[in-house]
Amino acid sequence: MKQISLLLMFLVSFGYLQAQKTTIKPAYGQTFWKEDFSDGKLPTGWNFICKNDSTLNWTVTDQPFPGSYAHSQQAPPIASKSRGFHLQYAPGVRVDKAYRKWKKNNAWADASVQTGAIDCSNKHSVVLKFQQNFMWNDYGGIRKDAGLFVEVSSDGTTWKEYDVRNGIESEGECANPMNIELNITKYAAGKKTVYLRFSWRGMYAWYWMVDDIELQESLEADLAAFDITSHKSTGNSFTKQDVFSFSVINLGAEDIKQRFDCFLKIDKREPVKVSVDASAQKPFKVIDTLKVSFPSVDLTDIGIHRIKFYTSLQGDKRASNDTLNRVLYSQAYSLGEVTNVTKGENEVLFACHNAQLKVIFYRDDIFRMWMAYDGEFTNPAGNDIVINAPIKPVSLKWTDEGSYYLMSTPKLALRAFKSPLRFALYRADNSTLIWEETKGLTYGEQTVQYVNRGDDEYFYGGGQQNGRFSHRGKKIKMNIDYNWEDGGNPNPAPFFMSNKGYGALRNTYAPGEYDFQQTVSLSHTEARFDCYYFVGNTLQDILGSYTDITGKPFLMPRWALSMGDANCYNRGAKPSSSNSTGTKGTTPDVIKLIADNYIKNNMPRGWILPNDGYGCGYTKLDSVVKELHKRGFYTGLWTESGVEKIAREVGEYGTRLCKLDVAWVGPGYKFAIDGVKSAYEGIENNSDARGFVWSVCGWAGSHRHSVLWTGDQSGSWNYIKWHIPTLVGSGLSAQNCATGDVDGIFGGSDSTYTRDIQWKCFTPVFMTMSGWASNNKNKIVDKQPWLFGEPYTSINRKYLMLKQRFTPYMYTLCNEAYETGVPAVRGLLLEFPKDTLTWGEEKTKYEYMLGKSLLVAPVYKSEGKRDGIYLPEGKWFDYWSGETISGGKTLNNYPAPLDKLPLFVRGGAILPLYPQMMYDAERAADTLTLDIYPAGQSNFTLYEDDGLTREHRKGAFAKQLFECTGECDGVQPILFTINPSKGEYKGKLQERVYLLQIHVAKKPHRILINAETAKGSKSKEKFATAAEGWYFDQTDRNGVVTIKTKKFPVASKINFNLTF
């Protein structure tokens, strides 16, 4: 995980310091000058110096680096102590368009910002401190003198410079913030005029942020443990006589003239002390460095050693730099042979010399392998990832089979080979292989498991892997990489599953890599191994087991299925920089600018984030929430740095959603898990509502509390294309709510917006992000669905309205995810596991099932057709025309003009629809439409609850089974049954009208409802005015008979019999 970093640089003239002592009285450790840019403007006396491009310079801003024209590499703002406004230089904004011109002219994006004169004339010593965040790269090449330089001068002419990149290479990850400390005494102490300069030099990209600059005097006594000089972090060859050496530095303002001690503690051994005999006659001078060595030790017992080196100086004024903790790794170690075995009731402990490995069975189909290289079992993740580890009675049998030990349950057989220790997993018959380690675990800086790959074995999961869902023959990263583009992994999860019938979860926050080549290698950068295994007959079984222990995906409030809208509407409330997004008014302006325009343009709506933008804030939030709710919107808040105000925002003002910024959850891993949990519980602890949170940088377990969105990208055809497999892959890690912004936050166009919104209406959640699309093809920076005019407005409205009608189907699927872990957006392999063409990505990469009934094939090219739509075996219906299609084929040249999303209904589908509403619960859902596609025997169970509160967790919900038997050929009879709704919740309708739309080729001869003949209408007009009855329309989607019932109690059973 990313840590706050400290860079120390020491350059001082010792004779100069000694001369100053007689004339200057030191103010040890006192800050005498600082600047945090809280005024939002360049301080008086400072100036910007631009070398080559007058349009590009340093700024004082409260915004992040906004993203380059082509790469959209938006950065978080610097997470400095003061936050808010900071110094920023961002040549990456221009690099895509300008660097070729710059390079041709031998011009570089060099620029500096310089302070006014600072008086250090009465200072005994001077230490410069500041916080920074940056990313640089060698895009387009760099000069030999390139760097990020801090410069010091006492005359404005001669400068001492320091490159403060701290060894971070091109596109390397910088701590946020990185703390810098430079001892500039030689160049500043005793000087009347001192100037500081921050200079970007010899590079084209990307950005540098600086904040909280301070000058202070050194502490009186400050002895620092600086570095280990005898050993490397990795690749050591440990011997029986290793000698440790360290360097210490005197950072204090005075020479050390007394004896001090240094200690070395190795693993659990007793500390060893070495004393340094400093004295008045032999002082340890200021900024001097001293080597400290210890007697030789034997390090051959294990391959990893934890070293603690610390100093003890009487009167030391800073304890934080007294200690060095290091972990030293040798080459990869193998566990070796089994030296002892201990069997417990539901676990077996294997000893391999100093290492131990424990196998724990939690259920007959779930077990854990847990290795401790030094025999001490640790769990750094605690209960964050695995929140339920139910120990049920396990029928565990144990036998010694000669070359291996056998652990078996009614669901599996696990072999533990003795020399060396390695494992193989079989079905319960102990002959059907699931996986086998090709060699034993290795540990060191990384712990790696090596597993065979089956001939027809495919792998899925890994969390949100942009542009991918099937991983055979590929490598996937298990780390937070802040890459929001195709190939990135913005929300990884250390979980995968195989079509051989198993899944695996590494219980860790350590980053890793999974390589699914011929030999599968599964590595994480930690010295321990901790993995849960799940055995099942189907991938759906494995998702169920995985979410049994990590928690089920959250069930959102029903209104959250509608589209969200985000921007900043409060820039006029306080100063902001020129590159900040959003409107210049205050928060109440969102009502007339956005909410009223949704109504004016007759657009369905769900929720609004009125403060989306760094430093945006809000004004009069309480009244805004009320007014938005009157117009059908719920209100959420974009959260930059914490949820300390959430009690008031939720409990008093009525907000119901949090979107967490990358600057807060940015390190990811545990930070993200804790962040989304805190926000989710903040909503629930201050209201009766359900939590609803959006975030990025998630990990295994984030699916319990958060929508996991892919970050910030530019809308384009390729953006649509790679998001399709991204959402499929997310679902295969139980991330039921996964999405990207409609047409991206940047870029986009009229047609890509419409194509993107079409298919995202057939996913659980989605939103638009306005204010950032300055490079939009149509020069429109906002993303509301009416802004591009006709025909786009009408098409967007059509799909948003269809999204609202499909609410009961989508909500039922989301509850299914909440109960089982199986997502709403499904790769075809989940519904057609025996179809080998669904296993990989060649045939089905750009399509998916929504539940078990709908196949969605988005258009991702600028054309009016769609190629490569694979329909598995079975009967299918074109949703728009009603045409029946036999599966087991690929459709090419499928007509798909701009207003048509390729959408196919699986034979046997029963699709529930609510009456048309512009927002959730606008009216009572007292008429339930059932869109029925007969094909043999089928059923659908509708789930309903109050849609708002958490009472469903206490059993306050209802389920209703619908069953259909028959065919659509107009020959065989069709039997349809509406079973009683079972269960209760507050606000449940006690009766409703049912409107059946049955797709059938011919007009029925007779329709019976509960054995009574229903009256048919001769025209559509008469049927529209009839209280009940039926009507057959041959021109409606290849033939549809519509049956309208009277109001029936929902507790009643209704049978429909259609004969031909």
N, C-alpha and C positions, 0 to 999 in steps of 0.2 A: 504493500500500500504506500501511496505517496505520503511522505512526511514533510513537515516544515523544515527547510534547509537553512544552514548557517555557513556562510563563507567568510573565512578570516584571512586577512592579508596584513603582513607586518613588515614595514620598512621605516626604520627610525635611526637617526644619528645619535649614538649614545653620548658622545662628548657634548653635543648641543643640549641634551637633557640635563646633564650635570651642571652646565653653565646656567641654565634657567632656574635651578632650584634656589639660588640665592636672591633672585629678584622677583620671582612670581610665587605667590601663595596658591597652591593647587586647591581646586574644589573637586575633590575626588568623586568620580562617577556622576557628576551633575550635568544634565542637559542644558546647554546655554543657547541653542538655536534649533528651531525646527520649522517644518512646513508640511501641512497635510492637504493643502489645496481646497479646503472646505468652502472657500469663497466662490469656487467655480470659475476662477479666472487666473491668468498668469500673474503671480505676485509682482508688485512694484519693483522695478530695477532689474527684473529678469528679461531675457530676450531669446527669441528663436533665431537660429542660424541655419538657413536652408542653402545647400550647395548647388543643386542642379535643377530642381523642379519647384517652381514657386507655388504650385498648387498643392504641394505635399509637404507637410511640416508637423512638428509636434503640436499637440493640443492638450488642453485641460478639459477633461470630459468625465462624465459619470456613466458612460456607455462602454460596452466591451468592444473588442475588435469585431467589426460587423460582418466579416467574411469577404473574401475576394470575389471578383466578378465571376469567375468560372468555378472556383473550388468550394465556395460557401463554407470556408473553415472558420465559422464563428467561434470566438473564444469566450470563456467566462470573464467577467471583470476581475480585477485583482482582489483577492480576498484579504486585503490589508486590514490593519488594526482599525483605521478610521473609515474604511470602505468609501463608497461614494466617489467623489471627484478625485482624479489622479492624473499624472502626466502620462501621455500615450503617444507613441509614434507607430504608424500602421502603413508602411509602404506596400504591404500585401494587398491593400484595397485596389491599388493601381497596377500591380505587377503583371497581371495577365494581359492588359492592354498596352502597357508602356515599356516593358523591359526590353523588348527588341529594339525599340527606338533608342532607349538609353544605352544599350550595349553597342549599337551601331555608332553612336556618338561618343563612346567611351565615357559615358556619364553614369553615375551611380546614385542611388537614393540616399545620399549622405545628408544627415541633418543633426543639429545639436540644439540643446536648450541649456542656457547658462544662467546662473544665479547672479544677483547683484553682489556687491562687496559685503563680506562678512567679517566682523572684527574679532580676531582671535589674539589680539595683542597681549592680553593678560592671562592667556591660557598656558598652563604648564604642559599639557598634552591635549591632543585632539583625536577623537575617534569618530569616524563617519559611519552612520547606520542608515539603512533604508530597506524598503521591501520592494520586491519586483516580481513580475511574471512575464515570460517571453516565450516566443517560438521563433527560431530562425531556421532557414534551410539554404541549400546551395542551388536552388532553382535559378537557372540561367547563369550559374557560375558565381564565384566570389573572388575578391581581390586577395592578394597575399596579406595585406594589412587589415583584413576584415575582422570585425568584432563589435561587441557592445562595450563601450568604454566609459568609465567614470574617470574624470580628469580633475586635477587639483592644481591651482596656480596662486601665487601671491602677488603677481604683477599683471596677469591677464595676457602675458606673452609666452612665458615658458611654462609648460604643462607637464605634470607627472600623470601618466595614464595607467589604468588597471582594466583589464578585460574581465568582465564579471559574468561570463557565461558559465563559469564553474565547471568546465569540462563537458558540458552538455553538447552533444553532437547535433548535426543537422536533423531537424524534426524530432529531437529528443524531448522527453517530458520534463518540464520544469515544475518544481514545487510551487504551489499557490497558497501563500506567498513564499518566495525564497527570501530569507533574511540575510542581508549583506552587512558585514562589519569590516571596515578598513581603518587601520591605525595610520593616520596621515600626519602624525606629530612633526616629522621632519620637514614637511612642506607647509604646515599651517600654524603650529604652536608659536606664539609670540609675534605673529604677523598682523599688521593693522588691516590689511585688505587680503581676503582669501576668496577665491572664486571656485565654484564647483561647476562642472560641465558634464552632461550626459550626451554621448555621441554615438549615433548609429553610423557604421562605416563599412563600405565595401560589400554590401549584401542587398539583395532585392526584396527579401521576404522573411518573416511575415509581420511580427509586431513586438513591441516592448512597452510594458506598463511599469510605472514607478510611483511609489507613494510613501508617505510618512518618513521624510528625510530628517535626520537629526544629527547634530554635532554635540558631543559631550566629552568631558575629560575622563581619562582612565581612572579605574579604581585604584585605591592605594596599594592593595595587595591582591593579586589575581594570578594564581598558578594554574595553568591549563594542561590537562592531559591531551596531547595533540594528535599523535598517530602511532600506529604499530609499524615498526621498521623491519622486523625480522621475518614476518610471514605475510602471505597474500590471503585474500579472502577465499579463493578457490584454487584447486590444483596443487595443494601442498602435499609433500611426501613426509608424513610423520615418522619420526624415528624414536629410538630409545633415549636419545640425548639431544632433544630440541632445546635451543636457547632462545628465550624471548627477549626482545629489545623494543623499547618505546622511546618516543621523544616527548619532552615537556617544554613549555614555553612560559616565560615570565611576561604576562600581559599587564602587570601592575605598573603604577607610576613610579615605584621605588625599587631599587635593587633588593633582592632577598639576601639577608645577612644572618639567617638562622637555619639550623638543621631542619630538614623536612623528610617525610617518609613517602615511599611509593609501594603499592601493594599489587600483587597479581593473584587472582583467583581463577583456577581452571576447573570447569565443570563443578563438581561438588567437593573438590579437594580443599584442604585448608589453605587460607591465603598465605602467600610468601611475601615477606617484607624486605625491601632494600632501602637504606637510608642515604641521603645526599648531604654531605657535610659542607653546606654553605656557611659563610661567616663574614665578618667585617673585613678580614684580610683576604678572603676568597669569595667575593659576593657572586651571586647568580644575577647577572645584569638584566636590565629592562630589555625586553624583546629578544633576549638571548635564548638559544635552544640547547637543550641538554639531552644526551642519550642515556637511558637507564636500562641496564641489562640484569637478568635474573639467572640464578643457577639452572643448569640443564634439567629437563624433565622427560619422562617416558610418555609418549603420546600415541603408542601403537595399539591401545586397547580398543578404540572405536575410530570411525572415520570422520567424526564431527566433534569439534570442541568449542565450548562456549567460554569466552575469555572476558574477564572483567579486570581492567587496570584502573587504579584510582590513586589520587595523591592526597596527602594530608599536610597542610601548611597552617600553622597557627596564625589566626588573624585573616585568613583568606576571605575576601569579600564577595566572591561569586562561587557558589557551589555547583552551579549548573554545568560548568565545563571541567569539573574535577575528575570525571569518570569516562572511560571508554569501554563500551560493551561491543564485542565482536563475536561473530560466529565464523569459525574457520573450517573450511571443507577440504577434504582430500579428494581423490578421484572417486567415482561411484563405487560404493561398497555393495556386495551381495549379501543376502542373509545367510547363505551357507546351509549346512545340514541341520536337521532337527536334533537338539540335544536333550530335550525333555518335553513331555506332554502332560497337561493337567486338564481333566474333564470335569465340567460343572453341569448344573441342571440343564441350562440352555446355551452353554458356551464351552469352547475348547481353547486352551492357552498353549501355544507352541513356543518353546524357547529355542533360539538359535544363538548359542554363546551369549553375548551381552544383549542381543536384540530379542524382542518378544513380539508375537503376533497373536491376536485374539480374534476368534470367530464367534460372533454372537448371533443367535437366531431369535428374531422378534416374532415371526410368524412362520408357518410352514413354507411360505413363499418369499420371505424377506430375511436376509441375513446381512451381517456387517463384518468386514475384514478391517482390523485396526492394528497398525504396527507402530511400535516404539523402538527406535534403534538403540536406545539406552535402557530399555525396560520400564521407562516411565511414560505412561499413557497420558496424552494431553488432548484437549479439545478447545482450541482457540476460538472456534465459532460458537461455542456454548450452545444455547438453545435458539440461535438466530435462524439457522437454516432448517434443521430438523427440530420441529416443535412437538411432534408426537412420535414417540417410539414405543408403541404399545407392546408390552411383553405378554403375549397370549400363551396359553399352554401349548408347547411345541412337542410334537412326537418325534424327538430327536433320538436317532439310533447311532451307535458308534461301534465300529469294528476295525481291527487291524488286518489289512489285506496283504501284508508282506511288504511290498514296495511303497504302499500308500496307506494312509488312514482314511476310512470312509465315514462321512457324516451324512445321514440321510433323513428326510422327512417324507410325508406322503406326496410332496410336490417337487422334490429335487434330491439330487445326490451330489455331494461335494467331496472330491478327492483331494487329499493333502499328501503329495509325494514327499518322501522323507529326505532325499539327498540329491540335489539341494531342495529346500522347501519351495514348492510351487503348487499351484492349484489348478483343478479342472472341474467344471460344472457340467452336470448331466441332468437329464430328466430323471424322474423318480426310478426309472428302470435301470439306471446306472450304465446304460449302453448308448443312449441317444445324446450325443455331445452337443452342448450349447456353446461353451467356450473353454479354451485351455491356454494357460500361460506357456509360452514357448521357452521362457526361462524365469528364474525367480525374480522377485522384486529387487530393484536396486535403489539405493538411497545415497544422498549426499546433498548438494545444493538443490537438486531435484530428486523427487521420488518418482520412479517410472515403473509402470506395469506393462508387460509385453504379452499380447494375446493373439492367438491365431485368428485369421479371417476366413469365413466360409466361402465356398465358391459362389453362392448366390446370396451372400449376406450384405445387407444394406443397413446404414446407420442414420439415425435422426436425432434431433434435439440440439443441445448446445446453446439453448436460449435463442436470442434474436441475432441471427447471423445474416446480415444484409445480403439479399440476392441469392440465398441458398436454402434448401431444406433437406436434401439428401447428400450424405457426406462420404459415401464410398469412394475411395481413391483420392480423398482430399485431406487437407489439414485445416483445422479450425482453431482459433485462438480463444482461450479462456482468460481474457483480460479486458479491462476497460480501456479502450483505445481512442475514444473521442472521435472516431471516424464514423461520420454519419452517412457516408456514401456507400455505394455498392462495394461489397467486400469487407466492410467494417463489421464490428460487433458491439453495437451500443448497449445491449442488454444481455450479456452472455449468462449462461447458467451451466455449472459443471455437472451436467446430467446428459446422458445419451441413452438411447435404446436401439435395439437391433431386432430385425424381423426374424431372428432365430429364437426370439422369445425371452429376452432379458433386457433389463435396464440397469444403469449404474449411476450413482450420485456420489461424487467426491465431496465429503463434508469438510469444506475448507474455504477460506477467503484467499488463499494463495493463487496467483495467476498460473496459467498452464497452457498446454497445447495438446490437442488430440489429433493424432495422425492415423487415418484409416486406410493406410496403404496395405500391402500384402500381409505384413505383420503389423498389427495395430499397437501403437505405443501411446500410452496415456500418461502424461507427465504434469506435475505441479511443482512450483519452486518452493518446496518445503521439505524438511527432512523426515516428516511423518507420513504415514499412509492411513487414510480413513475413508472407506468406501462402503456404501450401502448397495446391495444388489436385490433386484426384483425379478421374479420369475413368473411368467404368465403365458397364456395361450394366444393372446392378441396384444397388439400395441395399446388398445384401449384398456386392457387389464393392467398393463404396466403403468400407464398414466394414472390409473386409479390408485395403484400402490404407491407411486412416487408422491402423489398429492395426499395420500393418507398420512405420510410422515412429514411432509413439508407444508401441509395446509392446502386447502382447496382454493381455486381462484375466487375472488370476491364476487358477490352479487351486487351489482350497482343499483342505485335507485332507477326506476323505470324511465324517468325523464332524461337520464344520462345517455340513453340510446339515441337521442336527438342530437343534431349538429350543434357544436359549440363555436363561439366567435371570440377572438382574442385580439386586443391591441391596447395601447396606452392612450387614455383620454384625459390625462392630468398634467401635461407638460407645462401648462400655463400657471400651475400652482406654485412653481418654484423655478429657480434658474436651471437651465439644462444646456448641454452642449449642442453645437450645430448639427452633429451627426446623430442625435437622439431621434428615435422614431415616435410616431403617435401624433395626436392633435395637440394644438397649443392651448386648448381650453382646460376645463376641469372635469372631474369625474361625472357630474350630472349631465354633461354634454352627450354622453353615450346614449342617453334616452332618445333625444331628437335625431342624433346623427346615425344611430344604428338601429335601436329597437323600433322606433317608429317607421323606419324604412323597411324593416322586415315586414311589418304590417302593411305598409303602403304597397309593397311589391308582392303581397300575398304569399310570403315564404314561410314554410314550417320552421320552427325554431325550438331551441332547447335551453342554452345557457350562454352566459357572457363572462369573459374575464376582462374587466375594464381597466386593469392596471398592469397589463403585460408589457414589461420593458424595464430595463435596469434603471433604478432610481425613480420609477414612476410615482409610486405611492397612490393615495386616493384622498378624495375630498367628499364630505357629506355622504359617506357610504351608507348610513342607515336609511336615508330617504331614497337613495338610488336603488337599493335592494328592493324596497317596497314598490317603487314605480316599475322596475323591471318585472317584478313578479306579476303585477297587474297586466302586463303585456305578454305573459307566457314564458318569461325567462327566469331561470334560477341564476344566481350570481356566485361566481367563484373568485379567488384571488391568486394571482401570480406571486410566488413567495421566493424572495431572493436570498435570505440569509437566516431564516428561522421562523418558528411558529409561536413566538412568545406572546403575540397579540391574539392568538386564535380564540381564546375564551370569549373575548369581547366581540370579535368579528363574527363568530358563529352564534354565540349565545345571545348577544344583544342585537347585532345588526342583521343576522340571518343568512350569512353566506353559507354555502353548502359544498364548496369544491376548493381544492388546493392544487395548483400546478407548481412543482418544485423546480427551481432553477439549477442548472448544472454547477453554478458557483457554490451552491449549498451542498448538493449530493455529489459534487464533482469527483472526489476521490473514488466514488463508487464503493463496491464491496459492502463492508459493514456500515459505512456512512450512508449509503443509499438505503439499505435495509432499515436502519434506525430512522432515517429521515422520513420515509414514506409511512412507517408505522406511527411515528409521532404525529404527522399531519392527519392520518386516517383516524387515529384515536382522539386527536384534538377535535375533530368534527363530532365524533360519537360521544365524547365525554361532555360536550356542551350543548347537546340537542338530542332529540329522539331519532335523528336521521342516520342514514348509513354513510359511512365514509366514502368519498370519491376523490381520488388523487391521481394526478398525472406526473410522471417523472421519467428520467432517463438514467443511464449508468446503473441499471439494476443488476441483480444476481439471483441465484436460486432462492426462492422464497419471496421475492418482490411481487410475484403474481398474487400473493395473498391480499395485497393492499393497493396495488397501483395499476393504472394503465401504463403500459411501457411503449413509449413512442420513440421513433427512430432518430429524432434530432432535427437539425436544420439543414434543408437541402433546397436546391432550385427545382421548380417545377419544369418538367420536360417529358417527352415520350419515354425516354429511358428511365426517368424517375418512376413512372407508372409501372414500367416493365419489371424492374427489379424489386419493387415493393410487393408484388404478388407472391413470389416464393418466400419473401421475408416473413409475411404474415402467416403463411402456411407453416414455415419452420418454427415460428414463435409458438404457434398452437401445439406443435409437437413437443414443446417443453412446458405445456400447461399455461402458457401466457395467453389466456383467453382474450384479454383486451390489449391488443397491439395494433399500432397504426402509425401513419405519418400524416403531416399536415396536408390538407386538400391543396393540390397543385404546388406543394412546397411553401416555405416561408419566403424564399427568393424566387425571382424569375417567373416562369410560367407563361401562359397565353390563354386566350379564350377557349380554344379547342382542347388543350390539355387539362384545363380546369374542369370542363364539362365531362371529359372522359374519366377523369380521376374521381369526381364526385359520384358518377354513375356506379362504379363498382364498390366504392366505399360506403354507399348506402346499403350494401349487402355485407357489411361487417358490423360488429357490435357498436363501436364508438369511433368518432372522428371529429375534427374541428378545423377551422380556418385560422390562419395567423396573418394579420394585416400589418401594413406599415413598412415592410422591409423590401418589397419587390421592385426596387428602383430599376432593375434590369428586365422588368417584364416586357414581353414582346409588344404588348399594347400600351405600354407606358402607364399602366395602372398599378399603383403600389399596394392597394388594398385587395382583399380577397372575398368580399361578399358576393353571393351568387347572382346578383342582378347587375353587376357593374359592367359586364361586357355587352349588355344589350341583347337584342334578339338575333338569332334564334336561341342563343345560349341561356338567356334568362328563363324562357319557357321550358327548355329541356331540364335545366337544373331544378326548377320547381317540380316538374313531373316526378323526378326521382326522389326528391326530398319528401314529397307527398306519399310516394309509394313506401318509402322508409317508415313513415308514420303508420301507415296501414299495416305493415308487417310487424308491428310492435309485439303482438302476442306470440308470434313464431320466434322472433329473435329473443324475447325475454325468456321464453321456455328453454331455448338453447343455452342461454347464459345461466339459467338455473341448473340445467344439466351439467354444465361445466362446474358449477358450485357444488354439486352433489357428487360428481364422478371424476372431475379433472379433464374430461374430454372436451375440447374447445368447440366453439361455434364454427369457426373457419377451419376446415379440415382438409388436409391433403387427401387425395383420392385413395391412397393406400389405407386410410383408416376405415373407409366404407367398403373398399374392394380389395381386401388383403391378399386374396388368392390370385389377383390379376397381376402378373409379373410386370406388365407395362406401367403400373402405378408405382413401382418401387423406386425407380430412379427419376431423373429429371428430363430425360429425352422427350417423353410424350406429355407429361403433365405438369411441367414447371410453371406454366402461366395460366393455370386454372385451379379451381378448388371447389369443394363441396361446402355449402352452407347448411350445416346439419346433415341429415341423411337424405334430404329431398331435393335440394337445389344445386345445380352445377353452374358456376359463374365463370365465364371466360372473358375477362376484360380486354378491350381493344387498347393496344399499346403502341400503335403506329399511326401516322397521319394518313389514314386511308379508310375507305368505307366498307371494308370487309375484314374478316378474321380467318386466318388460316390455322391449321394445327389444333383444332378442338377435338380432343379425344373423348369419346363416349364409351364407357365400359359396357359390357354385356348387359342386356335387359332392354326394357321399353323406356323410351324417353319422349317427352313432349316439349316442343318449342313453346316457351312461355308466351310469346307474343302472338304466334299464329295458331297454336294448338296442334300443329302438324306432329304426327307420331313418327318416331325415328327408332329403328332397331339399332341397338348398341353394338359394341365390338368393332368400332370403326372410327376413323379420323375425318372430320369435316374440314374441307378447304374451301376458300372463296365463299364463306358464309356471309350473306349480305348483312352489313352492320353500318348503316348510315349513322351520322352523328347522334341521332336521338335514340339509337337502339343498342342496348347492352346485350351481348349474347348470353342468354339465360335459358337453362333447360331444366325441366322438372322430371324427376325420376318417377317412373310408373309406380303407382300405389301411394303417392304423396297425398297428404291431407294438410293443407296450409290454412291456419287460422288467421283471420284479418279483422282488425277493429274498424269501426266507422272512420271516415276521413276526419282527421283533426289537424289543426295547425300547431298544436303543442300537446304534450301529454296531459291527459285528464281534462282536456278542454270541455268535454262532455262525457256523459256516462256511456260506457261501452255496452249498451243494452241491446245491440244487435251484433251478433257474432257471425261473420261470414266464414264459411268453410269451403275452400277451393279444393276440389276432390278429383283425383286422377286415377280411376280404377285400373288395377292391374294385379289380379290375384287377391291374396289376403294381405291386408296392411292395417296399420293403426298409428295413432298419434295421441300422446297424452299432453294436454294443455296444462300449463302451470300458471297460477295467478295468485297474487297477494296484494297488499295495500300499495305496493310500489314505492313506498317512502321510508317506512320505519324499519326497525330491526325486529319487529314482532315475529317475522317469518322464522327467525332462529329459534323461537320458542314453540314453533309448530303452527303458527297462524298463517296458513296458506291453504289453497285448494288445488286439487288435480282432477282432471276430467278426461276420460278415455273415449276416443272416437275410433270406430272400427269399420272397415270396408271390405266387402267381398264381391268380386265380379270383374268384368272386363269392360273396356271402353268401346267394344265393337258394335254395340247396339243389338246384340243377339242374346247373349247370356244375361240373366237377371242380375241386378245389382242390389245388394243388401248393405245398408248403412245404419249404424247404431250410434246414437249419442247416449252415453252412459251417464249416470248421476254424477254431479260434481261433489267430490268428497273433501271435506275440510271446511274450516271457517276462518274468516279474518274480518276485521273491522271494515265496513263499507262494501262487503261482498254483495253483489246483486243477487236477489232471491229469484228473479225470473228474467228471461231475456228472449228476444226473437232470434231464431236461427235462419240464416240465409245460405242455403247450400248451392254451390255452383259445381255441377257434376259434368265432367268432360266425357261426352259420349257421342258416337257417330250418328245415331238415329234417334228420332223422337220416341219416347216411351209410349207404350200402349196404355199403361196404367201405372199410377203411383199411389201406394198405400202409406199412410202415416199412422202408425199404431193400429194397423188393420183397417183403417178407414180411408176411403177413396178421396184423394185430394183433387180439387177442382183445377183444371187447366185453363189457361187464358189463351185466346186466339191471337192476341196482338201484344206487343211490348208495352203499348200505351195502357191497355186495360190492366195488364199485370202490374204496372207501376202504381196504379191506384188501388189495387186489390189488397185487402188486409192479409190474405194468405192464399196459397195456391201454388201453381207452377206454370212455367213457360219454357218452351224449347226454341232456341235460336240457332238455326243451322249456320248462319253467317258469323256467329260469334266464336272465334277461335276454333274453327273446324267442328263446331257443334257443342253447345253447352245447354244443359237443362238447369234452370234456376228454380229452387224450391224455397218458398217463403212460408215460415210457420207463424202461427199465433204466438203470443207470449207463453212460454212454458216455464214452470218452476225448474230451476237449475238442478234440483234434487231428483227430478223425474228422469225416467228412461224413455227414449224415443226411438222407434224403429221405422226405417224407411225401406220400402220394397219397390223397386222399379222393374217392370216387365216390359218386353218388347214384342 
